[in-house]
Amino acid sequence: MVSLGGAQHYIHWHFIVITWANAIVIALMVLAFVAALVLPYPGSGRPVQGDEDVRQEERP
Amino acid sequence: MNWTRRTRQVLGERLPAEELLPDRLPAYVRSAVYLLGVLTLSSLVVIFFSGIVLVIGGVQWWHTSPLGHFFNSLHFWGVQLFFFCMVLHLWAQYFMGAWRDGRAWTWVSGVLAFLVSVPAAFTGYLSQTNFDAQ
């Protein structure tokens, strides 16, 4: 278990000061964003019934 | 023209019935990026109902009883998920230029949601009734 009530640990890098907890959350957000863009969507290779006329539609 | 007819006409133009609750979507929507908005909304529903339960139970209840702890945690982690997904949704919509092609008001609704959520999140610190709240 991680104690949420204890003293915070900080990263000091030049003028940037950030807690490890916040830095980890930001890193996880960037990872989740890239994963959402890059990873194939489940079932994306499977044609959907009635979807033929919109599959080639251009992005607006 | 009376106001009911005008309202019906405006709603008919802005929200045409045949385009509501679509059962077919363009191919480009098949990406996890398009789940971020609905994940934000889903976590908002969890926050909303767990918040109501916390209000009914009261401060003593959510700090001392096991069920109170559960709803306290549910509310807390719901808020974490809400902000996590909302910011990712903001990034996605920003890079997609989601304000274009007549969608400016959709973008504005997101801006308003963001501006309301940040101060609302500070009320959660008060509910901890500890040094953070002070």
N, CA and C atoms of all chains as a GROMACS GRO file, in nm:
protein
  582
    1MET      N    1   0.084  -0.122   0.000
    1MET     CA    2   0.000   0.000   0.000
    1MET      C    3   0.087   0.126   0.000
    2VAL      N    4   0.043   0.224  -0.071
    2VAL     CA    5   0.114   0.352  -0.075
    2VAL      C    6   0.047   0.446   0.024
    3SER      N    7   0.127   0.505   0.112
    3SER     CA    8   0.072   0.600   0.208
    3SER      C    9   0.049   0.735   0.141
    4LEU      N   10  -0.076   0.780   0.141
    4LEU     CA   11  -0.109   0.907   0.077
    4LEU      C   12  -0.097   1.024   0.175
    5GLY      N   13  -0.075   0.990   0.303
    5GLY     CA   14  -0.070   1.097   0.403
    5GLY      C   15   0.072   1.139   0.440
    6GLY      N   16   0.172   1.070   0.385
    6GLY     CA   17   0.311   1.098   0.422
    6GLY      C   18   0.367   1.220   0.350
    7ALA      N   19   0.498   1.244   0.372
    7ALA     CA   20   0.564   1.359   0.308
    7ALA      C   21   0.579   1.332   0.159
    8GLN      N   22   0.565   1.437   0.079
    8GLN     CA   23   0.577   1.425  -0.067
    8GLN      C   24   0.724   1.419  -0.108
    9HIS      N   25   0.751   1.344  -0.213
    9HIS     CA   26   0.886   1.342  -0.270
    9HIS      C   27   0.885   1.425  -0.398
   10TYR      N   28   0.985   1.510  -0.414
   10TYR     CA   29   0.986   1.604  -0.526
   10TYR      C   30   1.097   1.574  -0.625
   11ILE      N   31   1.071   1.609  -0.752
   11ILE     CA   32   1.175   1.606  -0.855
   11ILE      C   33   1.219   1.751  -0.876
   12HIS      N   34   1.347   1.776  -0.862
   12HIS     CA   35   1.401   1.911  -0.889
   12HIS      C   36   1.484   1.902  -1.016
   13TRP      N   37   1.447   1.978  -1.118
   13TRP     CA   38   1.524   1.978  -1.242
   13TRP      C   39   1.524   2.122  -1.295
   14HIS      N   40   1.637   2.189  -1.279
   14HIS     CA   41   1.648   2.333  -1.311
   14HIS      C   42   1.537   2.409  -1.238
   15PHE      N   43   1.454   2.479  -1.313
   15PHE     CA   44   1.347   2.557  -1.248
   15PHE      C   45   1.220   2.474  -1.226
   16ILE      N   46   1.220   2.349  -1.273
   16ILE     CA   47   1.100   2.265  -1.261
   16ILE      C   48   1.101   2.190  -1.128
   17VAL      N   49   0.996   2.206  -1.051
   17VAL     CA   50   0.980   2.133  -0.925
   17VAL      C   51   0.842   2.068  -0.930
   18ILE      N   52   0.840   1.934  -0.922
   18ILE     CA   53   0.713   1.861  -0.933
   18ILE      C   54   0.719   1.739  -0.842
   19THR      N   55   0.607   1.702  -0.784
   19THR     CA   56   0.607   1.582  -0.699
   19THR      C   57   0.615   1.459  -0.789
   20TRP      N   58   0.670   1.350  -0.734
   20TRP     CA   59   0.678   1.226  -0.810
   20TRP      C   60   0.539   1.178  -0.849
   21ALA      N   61   0.443   1.197  -0.757
   21ALA     CA   62   0.305   1.151  -0.783
   21ALA      C   63   0.249   1.221  -0.906
   22ASN      N   64   0.265   1.353  -0.914
   22ASN     CA   65   0.213   1.428  -1.029
   22ASN      C   66   0.287   1.391  -1.157
   23ALA      N   67   0.420   1.374  -1.145
   23ALA     CA   68   0.500   1.339  -1.264
   23ALA      C   69   0.457   1.204  -1.318
   24ILE      N   70   0.428   1.107  -1.228
   24ILE     CA   71   0.386   0.973  -1.272
   24ILE      C   72   0.249   0.982  -1.340
   25VAL      N   73   0.158   1.062  -1.284
   25VAL     CA   74   0.025   1.075  -1.344
   25VAL      C   75   0.037   1.137  -1.485
   26ILE      N   76   0.121   1.240  -1.499
   26ILE     CA   77   0.138   1.304  -1.631
   26ILE      C   78   0.197   1.204  -1.730
   27ALA      N   79   0.296   1.125  -1.683
   27ALA     CA   80   0.357   1.024  -1.771
   27ALA      C   81   0.253   0.921  -1.813
   28LEU      N   82   0.167   0.879  -1.718
   28LEU     CA   83   0.061   0.782  -1.750
   28LEU      C   84  -0.038   0.840  -1.852
   29MET      N   85  -0.067   0.971  -1.838
   29MET     CA   86  -0.160   1.035  -1.932
   29MET      C   87  -0.102   1.037  -2.073
   30VAL      N   88   0.026   1.071  -2.083
   30VAL     CA   89   0.090   1.074  -2.215
   30VAL      C   90   0.089   0.933  -2.274
   31LEU      N   91   0.123   0.832  -2.189
   31LEU     CA   92   0.123   0.693  -2.236
   31LEU      C   93  -0.016   0.651  -2.284
   32ALA      N   94  -0.119   0.684  -2.204
   32ALA     CA   95  -0.256   0.645  -2.240
   32ALA      C   96  -0.299   0.714  -2.369
   33PHE      N   97  -0.257   0.839  -2.387
   33PHE     CA   98  -0.293   0.914  -2.509
   33PHE      C   99  -0.230   0.851  -2.632
   34VAL      N  100  -0.101   0.821  -2.620
   34VAL     CA  101  -0.030   0.760  -2.735
   34VAL      C  102  -0.090   0.622  -2.763
   35ALA      N  103  -0.118   0.545  -2.656
   35ALA     CA  104  -0.176   0.411  -2.673
   35ALA      C  105  -0.311   0.420  -2.743
   36ALA      N  106  -0.392   0.519  -2.704
   36ALA     CA  107  -0.525   0.535  -2.765
   36ALA      C  108  -0.512   0.567  -2.914
   37LEU      N  109  -0.406   0.638  -2.951
   37LEU     CA  110  -0.387   0.674  -3.092
   37LEU      C  111  -0.330   0.558  -3.173
   38VAL      N  112  -0.236   0.485  -3.111
   38VAL     CA  113  -0.157   0.388  -3.186
   38VAL      C  114  -0.219   0.248  -3.187
   39LEU      N  115  -0.270   0.203  -3.071
   39LEU     CA  116  -0.318   0.065  -3.063
   39LEU      C  117  -0.441   0.046  -3.152
   40PRO      N  118  -0.449  -0.068  -3.221
   40PRO     CA  119  -0.566  -0.093  -3.307
   40PRO      C  120  -0.691  -0.112  -3.223
   41TYR      N  121  -0.801  -0.057  -3.270
   41TYR     CA  122  -0.928  -0.069  -3.199
   41TYR      C  123  -0.981  -0.212  -3.213
   42PRO      N  124  -1.031  -0.272  -3.105
   42PRO     CA  125  -1.080  -0.410  -3.115
   42PRO      C  126  -1.188  -0.424  -3.222
   43GLY      N  127  -1.169  -0.520  -3.310
   43GLY     CA  128  -1.268  -0.545  -3.414
   43GLY      C  129  -1.261  -0.450  -3.530
   44SER      N  130  -1.150  -0.372  -3.540
   44SER     CA  131  -1.141  -0.272  -3.646
   44SER      C  132  -1.122  -0.336  -3.784
   45GLY      N  133  -1.072  -0.461  -3.785
   45GLY     CA  134  -1.052  -0.526  -3.914
   45GLY      C  135  -1.176  -0.597  -3.965
   46ARG      N  136  -1.276  -0.604  -3.877
   46ARG     CA  137  -1.397  -0.681  -3.910
   46ARG      C  138  -1.501  -0.588  -3.973
   47PRO      N  139  -1.555  -0.624  -4.088
   47PRO     CA  140  -1.660  -0.538  -4.146
   47PRO      C  141  -1.788  -0.545  -4.063
   48VAL      N  142  -1.857  -0.434  -4.054
   48VAL     CA  143  -1.981  -0.429  -3.978
   48VAL      C  144  -2.098  -0.424  -4.075
   49GLN      N  145  -2.200  -0.504  -4.048
   49GLN     CA  146  -2.315  -0.510  -4.137
   49GLN      C  147  -2.382  -0.373  -4.150
   50GLY      N  148  -2.406  -0.332  -4.273
   50GLY     CA  149  -2.472  -0.204  -4.296
   50GLY      C  150  -2.378  -0.086  -4.288
   51ASP      N  151  -2.247  -0.114  -4.276
   51ASP     CA  152  -2.150  -0.007  -4.255
   51ASP      C  153  -2.075   0.026  -4.385
   52GLU      N  154  -2.106  -0.048  -4.492
   52GLU     CA  155  -2.023  -0.040  -4.614
   52GLU      C  156  -2.019   0.101  -4.673
   53ASP      N  157  -2.134   0.170  -4.667
   53ASP     CA  158  -2.141   0.299  -4.735
   53ASP      C  159  -2.070   0.411  -4.659
   54VAL      N  160  -2.034   0.387  -4.534
   54VAL     CA  161  -1.968   0.494  -4.458
   54VAL      C  162  -1.823   0.463  -4.426
   55ARG      N  163  -1.778   0.342  -4.459
   55ARG     CA  164  -1.640   0.305  -4.422
   55ARG      C  165  -1.537   0.390  -4.494
   56GLN      N  166  -1.568   0.434  -4.614
   56GLN     CA  167  -1.470   0.511  -4.690
   56GLN      C  168  -1.485   0.662  -4.668
   57GLU      N  169  -1.575   0.698  -4.580
   57GLU     CA  170  -1.603   0.841  -4.561
   57GLU      C  171  -1.479   0.914  -4.511
   58GLU      N  172  -1.459   1.034  -4.566
   58GLU     CA  173  -1.342   1.112  -4.529
   58GLU      C  174  -1.364   1.177  -4.394
   59ARG      N  175  -1.253   1.197  -4.324
   59ARG     CA  176  -1.258   1.272  -4.198
   59ARG      C  177  -1.299   1.416  -4.227
   60PRO      N  178  -1.395   1.472  -4.148
   60PRO     CA  179  -1.440   1.608  -4.178
   60PRO      C  180  -1.332   1.712  -4.150
   61MET      N  181  -4.482   3.426  -3.600
   61MET     CA  182  -4.461   3.287  -3.557
   61MET      C  183  -4.455   3.279  -3.403
   62ASN      N  184  -4.532   3.189  -3.344
   62ASN     CA  185  -4.527   3.179  -3.197
   62ASN      C  186  -4.402   3.103  -3.150
   63TRP      N  187  -4.373   3.112  -3.020
   63TRP     CA  188  -4.243   3.062  -2.970
   63TRP      C  189  -4.232   2.911  -2.972
   64THR      N  190  -4.346   2.840  -2.957
   64THR     CA  191  -4.339   2.693  -2.959
   64THR      C  192  -4.302   2.644  -3.100
   65ARG      N  193  -4.363   2.709  -3.201
   65ARG     CA  194  -4.332   2.669  -3.338
   65ARG      C  195  -4.186   2.702  -3.372
   66ARG      N  196  -4.142   2.819  -3.324
   66ARG     CA  197  -4.004   2.861  -3.351
   66ARG      C  198  -3.905   2.765  -3.283
   67THR      N  199  -3.936   2.726  -3.157
   67THR     CA  200  -3.849   2.632  -3.084
   67THR      C  201  -3.843   2.498  -3.158
   68ARG      N  202  -3.962   2.451  -3.203
   68ARG     CA  203  -3.967   2.323  -3.274
   68ARG      C  204  -3.884   2.329  -3.402
   69GLN      N  205  -3.893   2.443  -3.470
   69GLN     CA  206  -3.820   2.460  -3.596
   69GLN      C  207  -3.669   2.461  -3.572
   70VAL      N  208  -3.627   2.537  -3.469
   70VAL     CA  209  -3.484   2.545  -3.437
   70VAL      C  210  -3.431   2.408  -3.396
   71LEU      N  211  -3.505   2.337  -3.308
   71LEU     CA  212  -3.462   2.204  -3.265
   71LEU      C  213  -3.457   2.106  -3.383
   72GLY      N  214  -3.555   2.119  -3.473
   72GLY     CA  215  -3.559   2.032  -3.590
   72GLY      C  216  -3.439   2.054  -3.682
   73GLU      N  217  -3.393   2.181  -3.688
   73GLU     CA  218  -3.277   2.211  -3.773
   73GLU      C  219  -3.147   2.169  -3.707
   74ARG      N  220  -3.137   2.198  -3.575
   74ARG     CA  221  -3.011   2.170  -3.504
   74ARG      C  222  -2.997   2.022  -3.468
   75LEU      N  223  -3.106   1.958  -3.428
   75LEU     CA  224  -3.103   1.818  -3.385
   75LEU      C  225  -3.203   1.736  -3.465
   76PRO      N  226  -3.178   1.715  -3.594
   76PRO     CA  227  -3.275   1.639  -3.674
   76PRO      C  228  -3.291   1.497  -3.620
   77ALA      N  229  -3.419   1.456  -3.605
   77ALA     CA  230  -3.450   1.327  -3.540
   77ALA      C  231  -3.381   1.210  -3.609
   78GLU      N  232  -3.367   1.216  -3.742
   78GLU     CA  233  -3.310   1.101  -3.814
   78GLU      C  234  -3.158   1.087  -3.790
   79GLU      N  235  -3.096   1.191  -3.731
   79GLU     CA  236  -2.952   1.182  -3.703
   79GLU      C  237  -2.921   1.157  -3.556
   80LEU      N  238  -3.024   1.148  -3.472
   80LEU     CA  239  -3.002   1.120  -3.331
   80LEU      C  240  -2.986   0.970  -3.310
   81LEU      N  241  -2.914   0.931  -3.206
   81LEU     CA  242  -2.887   0.790  -3.173
   81LEU      C  243  -2.850   0.709  -3.298
   82PRO      N  244  -2.740   0.746  -3.366
   82PRO     CA  245  -2.704   0.677  -3.490
   82PRO      C  246  -2.663   0.531  -3.465
   83ASP      N  247  -2.697   0.442  -3.556
   83ASP     CA  248  -2.655   0.302  -3.544
   83ASP      C  249  -2.541   0.271  -3.640
   84ARG      N  250  -2.499   0.370  -3.720
   84ARG     CA  251  -2.383   0.352  -3.807
   84ARG      C  252  -2.290   0.472  -3.788
   85LEU      N  253  -2.161   0.443  -3.785
   85LEU     CA  254  -2.064   0.550  -3.763
   85LEU      C  255  -1.956   0.545  -3.869
   86PRO      N  256  -1.893   0.658  -3.900
   86PRO     CA  257  -1.784   0.657  -3.998
   86PRO      C  258  -1.667   0.571  -3.950
   87ALA      N  259  -1.588   0.519  -4.044
   87ALA     CA  260  -1.479   0.427  -4.010
   87ALA      C  261  -1.376   0.491  -3.917
   88TYR      N  262  -1.354   0.622  -3.933
   88TYR     CA  263  -1.247   0.685  -3.853
   88TYR      C  264  -1.280   0.690  -3.704
   89VAL      N  265  -1.407   0.665  -3.668
   89VAL     CA  266  -1.445   0.667  -3.526
   89VAL      C  267  -1.394   0.542  -3.453
   90ARG      N  268  -1.349   0.441  -3.530
   90ARG     CA  269  -1.299   0.318  -3.467
   90ARG      C  270  -1.159   0.341  -3.413
   91SER      N  271  -1.150   0.419  -3.307
   91SER     CA  272  -1.024   0.444  -3.240
   91SER      C  273  -1.054   0.470  -3.093
   92ALA      N  274  -0.961   0.426  -3.008
   92ALA     CA  275  -0.982   0.443  -2.863
   92ALA      C  276  -0.989   0.591  -2.825
   93VAL      N  277  -0.934   0.678  -2.910
   93VAL     CA  278  -0.938   0.821  -2.882
   93VAL      C  279  -1.082   0.870  -2.868
   94TYR      N  280  -1.173   0.808  -2.943
   94TYR     CA  281  -1.312   0.850  -2.939
   94TYR      C  282  -1.387   0.796  -2.816
   95LEU      N  283  -1.317   0.715  -2.734
   95LEU     CA  284  -1.380   0.666  -2.610
   95LEU      C  285  -1.358   0.761  -2.494
   96LEU      N  286  -1.261   0.853  -2.510
   96LEU     CA  287  -1.221   0.937  -2.396
   96LEU      C  288  -1.334   1.026  -2.347
   97GLY      N  289  -1.413   1.079  -2.440
   97GLY     CA  290  -1.525   1.166  -2.401
   97GLY      C  291  -1.631   1.091  -2.324
   98VAL      N  292  -1.666   0.972  -2.372
   98VAL     CA  293  -1.772   0.895  -2.306
   98VAL      C  294  -1.721   0.839  -2.173
   99LEU      N  295  -1.591   0.812  -2.163
   99LEU     CA  296  -1.533   0.770  -2.034
   99LEU      C  297  -1.543   0.884  -1.933
  100THR      N  298  -1.521   1.007  -1.982
  100THR     CA  299  -1.534   1.124  -1.895
  100THR      C  300  -1.677   1.135  -1.844
  101LEU      N  301  -1.773   1.121  -1.935
  101LEU     CA  302  -1.914   1.131  -1.896
  101LEU      C  303  -1.953   1.018  -1.800
  102SER      N  304  -1.903   0.896  -1.828
  102SER     CA  305  -1.936   0.781  -1.741
  102SER      C  306  -1.884   0.804  -1.601
  103SER      N  307  -1.760   0.855  -1.591
  103SER     CA  308  -1.706   0.880  -1.457
  103SER      C  309  -1.782   0.993  -1.388
  104LEU      N  310  -1.834   1.088  -1.468
  104LEU     CA  311  -1.915   1.195  -1.408
  104LEU      C  312  -2.042   1.138  -1.346
  105VAL      N  313  -2.101   1.038  -1.411
  105VAL     CA  314  -2.222   0.974  -1.356
  105VAL      C  315  -2.188   0.907  -1.222
  106VAL      N  316  -2.073   0.836  -1.218
  106VAL     CA  317  -2.029   0.770  -1.094
  106VAL      C  318  -2.007   0.875  -0.984
  107ILE      N  319  -1.940   0.986  -1.021
  107ILE     CA  320  -1.913   1.095  -0.924
  107ILE      C  321  -2.045   1.151  -0.872
  108PHE      N  322  -2.139   1.172  -0.963
  108PHE     CA  323  -2.267   1.233  -0.928
  108PHE      C  324  -2.342   1.147  -0.825
  109PHE      N  325  -2.357   1.017  -0.855
  109PHE     CA  326  -2.436   0.932  -0.765
  109PHE      C  327  -2.361   0.900  -0.635
  110SER      N  328  -2.229   0.878  -0.644
  110SER     CA  329  -2.155   0.853  -0.519
  110SER      C  330  -2.154   0.978  -0.433
  111GLY      N  331  -2.154   1.097  -0.496
  111GLY     CA  332  -2.161   1.223  -0.422
  111GLY      C  333  -2.292   1.238  -0.349
  112ILE      N  334  -2.402   1.198  -0.413
  112ILE     CA  335  -2.534   1.204  -0.348
  112ILE      C  336  -2.536   1.111  -0.226
  113VAL      N  337  -2.480   0.990  -0.243
  113VAL     CA  338  -2.475   0.894  -0.132
  113VAL      C  339  -2.393   0.953  -0.016
  114LEU      N  340  -2.279   1.017  -0.047
  114LEU     CA  341  -2.195   1.078   0.058
  114LEU      C  342  -2.270   1.188   0.132
  115VAL      N  343  -2.344   1.268   0.057
  115VAL     CA  344  -2.420   1.377   0.120
  115VAL      C  345  -2.526   1.321   0.214
  116ILE      N  346  -2.593   1.214   0.169
  116ILE     CA  347  -2.697   1.153   0.254
  116ILE      C  348  -2.634   1.094   0.379
  117GLY      N  349  -2.519   1.024   0.363
  117GLY     CA  350  -2.454   0.958   0.476
  117GLY      C  351  -2.394   1.056   0.577
  118GLY      N  352  -2.333   1.162   0.528
  118GLY     CA  353  -2.273   1.261   0.617
  118GLY      C  354  -2.126   1.234   0.645
  119VAL      N  355  -2.058   1.336   0.700
  119VAL     CA  356  -1.912   1.331   0.720
  119VAL      C  357  -1.870   1.215   0.810
  120GLN      N  358  -1.938   1.199   0.924
  120GLN     CA  359  -1.903   1.091   1.017
  120GLN      C  360  -1.910   0.955   0.949
  121TRP      N  361  -2.016   0.937   0.870
  121TRP     CA  362  -2.040   0.808   0.804
  121TRP      C  363  -1.927   0.775   0.706
  122TRP      N  364  -1.890   0.873   0.620
  122TRP     CA  365  -1.791   0.838   0.517
  122TRP      C  366  -1.649   0.831   0.574
  123HIS      N  367  -1.628   0.881   0.697
  123HIS     CA  368  -1.495   0.871   0.756
  123HIS      C  369  -1.478   0.750   0.846
  124THR      N  370  -1.591   0.692   0.893
  124THR     CA  371  -1.577   0.588   0.995
  124THR      C  372  -1.629   0.450   0.952
  125SER      N  373  -1.739   0.444   0.875
  125SER     CA  374  -1.796   0.312   0.844
  125SER      C  375  -1.731   0.253   0.719
  126PRO      N  376  -1.726   0.119   0.711
  126PRO     CA  377  -1.666   0.054   0.594
  126PRO      C  378  -1.738   0.092   0.464
  127LEU      N  379  -1.872   0.096   0.468
  127LEU     CA  380  -1.948   0.132   0.348
  127LEU      C  381  -1.922   0.278   0.311
  128GLY      N  382  -1.910   0.362   0.414
  128GLY     CA  383  -1.878   0.503   0.391
  128GLY      C  384  -1.742   0.519   0.326
  129HIS      N  385  -1.645   0.439   0.374
  129HIS     CA  386  -1.510   0.440   0.313
  129HIS      C  387  -1.518   0.400   0.167
  130PHE      N  388  -1.602   0.298   0.141
  130PHE     CA  389  -1.615   0.250   0.003
  130PHE      C  390  -1.667   0.361  -0.088
  131PHE      N  391  -1.774   0.430  -0.044
  131PHE     CA  392  -1.830   0.536  -0.129
  131PHE      C  393  -1.736   0.658  -0.136
  132ASN      N  394  -1.664   0.682  -0.029
  132ASN     CA  395  -1.564   0.788  -0.030
  132ASN      C  396  -1.458   0.759  -0.137
  133SER      N  397  -1.410   0.633  -0.138
  133SER     CA  398  -1.308   0.593  -0.236
  133SER      C  399  -1.364   0.595  -0.377
  134LEU      N  400  -1.489   0.547  -0.390
  134LEU     CA  401  -1.554   0.545  -0.521
  134LEU      C  402  -1.560   0.687  -0.578
  135HIS      N  403  -1.597   0.782  -0.493
  135HIS     CA  404  -1.607   0.922  -0.534
  135HIS      C  405  -1.469   0.977  -0.569
  136PHE      N  406  -1.370   0.949  -0.483
  136PHE     CA  407  -1.234   0.999  -0.505
  136PHE      C  408  -1.176   0.947  -0.636
  137TRP      N  409  -1.181   0.814  -0.656
  137TRP     CA  410  -1.121   0.757  -0.776
  137TRP      C  411  -1.203   0.791  -0.901
  138GLY      N  412  -1.333   0.813  -0.882
  138GLY     CA  413  -1.416   0.860  -0.994
  138GLY      C  414  -1.367   0.995  -1.043
  139VAL      N  415  -1.332   1.082  -0.948
  139VAL     CA  416  -1.283   1.216  -0.984
  139VAL      C  417  -1.147   1.205  -1.054
  140GLN      N  418  -1.060   1.115  -1.004
  140GLN     CA  419  -0.929   1.097  -1.070
  140GLN      C  420  -0.949   1.055  -1.216
  141LEU      N  421  -1.039   0.955  -1.235
  141LEU     CA  422  -1.066   0.905  -1.370
  141LEU      C  423  -1.128   1.015  -1.457
  142PHE      N  424  -1.217   1.095  -1.397
  142PHE     CA  425  -1.284   1.203  -1.469
  142PHE      C  426  -1.181   1.302  -1.523
  143PHE      N  427  -1.090   1.347  -1.437
  143PHE     CA  428  -0.992   1.446  -1.483
  143PHE      C  429  -0.892   1.386  -1.581
  144PHE      N  430  -0.853   1.262  -1.554
  144PHE     CA  431  -0.760   1.192  -1.642
  144PHE      C  432  -0.818   1.187  -1.784
  145CYS      N  433  -0.942   1.139  -1.795
  145CYS     CA  434  -1.005   1.123  -1.926
  145CYS      C  435  -1.041   1.259  -1.987
  146MET      N  436  -1.082   1.354  -1.903
  146MET     CA  437  -1.121   1.485  -1.958
  146MET      C  438  -1.002   1.555  -2.023
  147VAL      N  439  -0.886   1.549  -1.959
  147VAL     CA  440  -0.768   1.616  -2.014
  147VAL      C  441  -0.723   1.545  -2.142
  148LEU      N  442  -0.728   1.410  -2.142
  148LEU     CA  443  -0.691   1.337  -2.265
  148LEU      C  444  -0.790   1.369  -2.377
  149HIS      N  445  -0.919   1.381  -2.343
  149HIS     CA  446  -1.022   1.418  -2.440
  149HIS      C  447  -0.994   1.558  -2.495
  150LEU      N  448  -0.952   1.648  -2.405
  150LEU     CA  449  -0.918   1.785  -2.448
  150LEU      C  450  -0.801   1.783  -2.546
  151TRP      N  451  -0.695   1.706  -2.514
  151TRP     CA  452  -0.581   1.695  -2.606
  151TRP      C  453  -0.627   1.645  -2.742
  152ALA      N  454  -0.706   1.535  -2.738
  152ALA     CA  455  -0.751   1.473  -2.863
  152ALA      C  456  -0.832   1.571  -2.947
  153GLN      N  457  -0.927   1.639  -2.883
  153GLN     CA  458  -1.014   1.732  -2.958
  153GLN      C  459  -0.936   1.853  -3.006
  154TYR      N  460  -0.836   1.894  -2.928
  154TYR     CA  461  -0.753   2.008  -2.971
  154TYR      C  462  -0.676   1.972  -3.098
  155PHE      N  463  -0.609   1.857  -3.096
  155PHE     CA  464  -0.528   1.820  -3.212
  155PHE      C  465  -0.614   1.783  -3.333
  156MET      N  466  -0.740   1.746  -3.308
  156MET     CA  467  -0.830   1.718  -3.421
  156MET      C  468  -0.896   1.845  -3.472
  157GLY      N  469  -0.876   1.957  -3.401
  157GLY     CA  470  -0.941   2.083  -3.440
  157GLY      C  471  -1.092   2.071  -3.434
  158ALA      N  472  -1.142   2.025  -3.318
  158ALA     CA  473  -1.283   1.987  -3.308
  158ALA      C  474  -1.379   2.107  -3.308
  159TRP      N  475  -1.326   2.229  -3.321
  159TRP     CA  476  -1.414   2.347  -3.324
  159TRP      C  477  -1.454   2.382  -3.466
  160ARG      N  478  -1.398   2.309  -3.564
  160ARG     CA  479  -1.423   2.344  -3.705
  160ARG      C  480  -1.561   2.297  -3.751
  161ASP      N  481  -1.599   2.345  -3.870
  161ASP     CA  482  -1.719   2.296  -3.940
  161ASP      C  483  -1.845   2.302  -3.856
  162GLY      N  484  -1.871   2.417  -3.797
  162GLY     CA  485  -1.997   2.435  -3.725
  162GLY      C  486  -2.003   2.367  -3.590
  163ARG      N  487  -1.886   2.323  -3.537
  163ARG     CA  488  -1.887   2.255  -3.407
  163ARG      C  489  -1.835   2.345  -3.295
  164ALA      N  490  -1.838   2.475  -3.321
  164ALA     CA  491  -1.782   2.570  -3.223
  164ALA      C  492  -1.852   2.559  -3.088
  165TRP      N  493  -1.984   2.544  -3.090
  165TRP     CA  494  -2.057   2.539  -2.963
  165TRP      C  495  -2.031   2.410  -2.886
  166THR      N  496  -2.000   2.302  -2.960
  166THR     CA  497  -1.962   2.177  -2.893
  166THR      C  498  -1.830   2.199  -2.818
  167TRP      N  499  -1.738   2.270  -2.886
  167TRP     CA  500  -1.609   2.302  -2.825
  167TRP      C  501  -1.631   2.390  -2.701
  168VAL      N  502  -1.719   2.491  -2.716
  168VAL     CA  503  -1.746   2.583  -2.605
  168VAL      C  504  -1.807   2.506  -2.487
  169SER      N  505  -1.893   2.407  -2.515
  169SER     CA  506  -1.951   2.329  -2.405
  169SER      C  507  -1.842   2.256  -2.328
  170GLY      N  508  -1.739   2.208  -2.400
  170GLY     CA  509  -1.626   2.141  -2.334
  170GLY      C  510  -1.546   2.239  -2.250
  171VAL      N  511  -1.526   2.359  -2.303
  171VAL     CA  512  -1.452   2.462  -2.229
  171VAL      C  513  -1.526   2.495  -2.099
  172LEU      N  514  -1.659   2.510  -2.110
  172LEU     CA  515  -1.739   2.542  -1.991
  172LEU      C  516  -1.733   2.427  -1.890
  173ALA      N  517  -1.741   2.303  -1.940
  173ALA     CA  518  -1.734   2.186  -1.851
  173ALA      C  519  -1.601   2.185  -1.777
  174PHE      N  520  -1.493   2.218  -1.849
  174PHE     CA  521  -1.360   2.222  -1.788
  174PHE      C  522  -1.352   2.331  -1.681
  175LEU      N  523  -1.404   2.450  -1.716
  175LEU     CA  524  -1.396   2.563  -1.624
  175LEU      C  525  -1.482   2.540  -1.499
  176VAL      N  526  -1.589   2.463  -1.512
  176VAL     CA  527  -1.674   2.432  -1.397
  176VAL      C  528  -1.610   2.320  -1.312
  177SER      N  529  -1.548   2.220  -1.379
  177SER     CA  530  -1.497   2.105  -1.305
  177SER      C  531  -1.379   2.139  -1.215
  178VAL      N  532  -1.292   2.230  -1.261
  178VAL     CA  533  -1.172   2.257  -1.181
  178VAL      C  534  -1.209   2.317  -1.044
  179PRO      N  535  -1.289   2.425  -1.037
  179PRO     CA  536  -1.328   2.474  -0.904
  179PRO      C  537  -1.413   2.372  -0.828
  180ALA      N  538  -1.496   2.293  -0.899
  180ALA     CA  539  -1.580   2.192  -0.831
  180ALA      C  540  -1.492   2.087  -0.764
  181ALA      N  541  -1.377   2.056  -0.825
  181ALA     CA  542  -1.287   1.956  -0.768
  181ALA      C  543  -1.231   2.002  -0.634
  182PHE      N  544  -1.215   2.133  -0.617
  182PHE     CA  545  -1.164   2.184  -0.490
  182PHE      C  546  -1.261   2.156  -0.375
  183THR      N  547  -1.391   2.144  -0.406
  183THR     CA  548  -1.487   2.113  -0.300
  183THR      C  549  -1.460   1.973  -0.243
  184GLY      N  550  -1.399   1.886  -0.325
  184GLY     CA  551  -1.364   1.752  -0.279
  184GLY      C  552  -1.258   1.756  -0.170
  185TYR      N  553  -1.167   1.853  -0.179
  185TYR     CA  554  -1.066   1.867  -0.073
  185TYR      C  555  -1.132   1.900   0.060
  186LEU      N  556  -1.240   1.981   0.054
  186LEU     CA  557  -1.311   2.015   0.178
  186LEU      C  558  -1.370   1.891   0.242
  187SER      N  559  -1.420   1.798   0.157
  187SER     CA  560  -1.486   1.679   0.210
  187SER      C  561  -1.388   1.588   0.284
  188GLN      N  562  -1.257   1.607   0.262
  188GLN     CA  563  -1.158   1.523   0.335
  188GLN      C  564  -1.151   1.565   0.482
  189THR      N  565  -1.188   1.688   0.513
  189THR     CA  566  -1.184   1.746   0.648
  189THR      C  567  -1.051   1.716   0.718
  190ASN      N  568  -0.941   1.743   0.648
  190ASN     CA  569  -0.809   1.725   0.707
  190ASN      C  570  -0.724   1.849   0.680
  191PHE      N  571  -0.592   1.838   0.686
  191PHE     CA  572  -0.506   1.954   0.664
  191PHE      C  573  -0.517   2.006   0.521
  192ASP      N  574  -0.538   1.914   0.424
  192ASP     CA  575  -0.557   1.957   0.286
  192ASP      C  576  -0.678   2.049   0.274
  193ALA      N  577  -0.784   2.014   0.348
  193ALA     CA  578  -0.907   2.095   0.345
  193ALA      C  579  -0.880   2.234   0.401
  194GLN      N  580  -0.797   2.239   0.506
  194GLN     CA  581  -0.767   2.371   0.565
  194GLN      C  582  -0.682   2.453   0.471
   0.00000   0.00000   0.00000
